[in-house]
Amino acid sequence: MTYLKIKVRASAKESRLNKKSSDAYELFVREPAENGRANRAALMLLASELGVPTGRLMIIKGAHSPSKIIAIR
């Protein structure tokens, strides 16, 4: 299992991704941080960047925080 550190910025003007290092990303998503909408959008954006299905990504830590640890199964 591979782990990534991400920081999610919700309610951004546009959805985009910045790679900070080999295991760290900063994601800007348009969705607000309400009812998990920003988390779902962040996982979809990260999955498309990595070329893996969204179902293989799982939030390990930080579901209610901008800083998260994501596992790739």
N, C-alpha and C positions, 0 to 999 in steps of 0.2 A: 504494500500500500504506500502511495506517495502522498505527502502532505504539502500544502501550499498555504502561505500567509497572504490574506487579502484584506484590503481596506475598501469598504464600499461607501461611496458618496451618493446618497439618494437625492432625488428631485433635481438632477442636473439638467442643463439645457439640452445635452445630447448624450447618448450612450456611447461610451468608449472605454478602452482599456489601456493602461500604461504598465509595461513590464518594468519592475524596479530591479529585480535580480532573477536568478534562475528559479527561485521558489517564492517570489513575492510579487504581487500585482496590486495596482490601484485601479478600481473599477468605478466609473461614473455611470449611473443609471438614471433614466428619466422618471421611473416610478417612485412614489413616495414611500417612506419607511412606515407603512401601515399594513397590518394584517399579513406580513411576510411578502408583500409585493416586491419590495426592493431585493429581498433575498432570492426570490424566484428569478427575477430579471438578471441578477448578478450571476447566478448559476448558469442560466442560459447563455449569457455573454461569454463566460469563462469556458463553457463546454464547446461553443463554436470556435473559440480561439485555439483550444487544445485539440480539437478534432475528436472529441469523445462524446458519447451520449450523455444527456443531462442526468440520467438515472445512475450513472457511475460516480457522480459527485455528491458528497455528503458534508454538511456542516457539522464539524466535530465540536467546535467551541465558538461562542460569540453570536448565537442566533439573534440576540437582542442588542448587539453592539456593532458599531461600524467595523471593528477589527475582528477578523474571523480566521479560523483554521479550517481548511477544506481538505478532505481526504478524497483521493482518486482510487476507486476500487478497480 
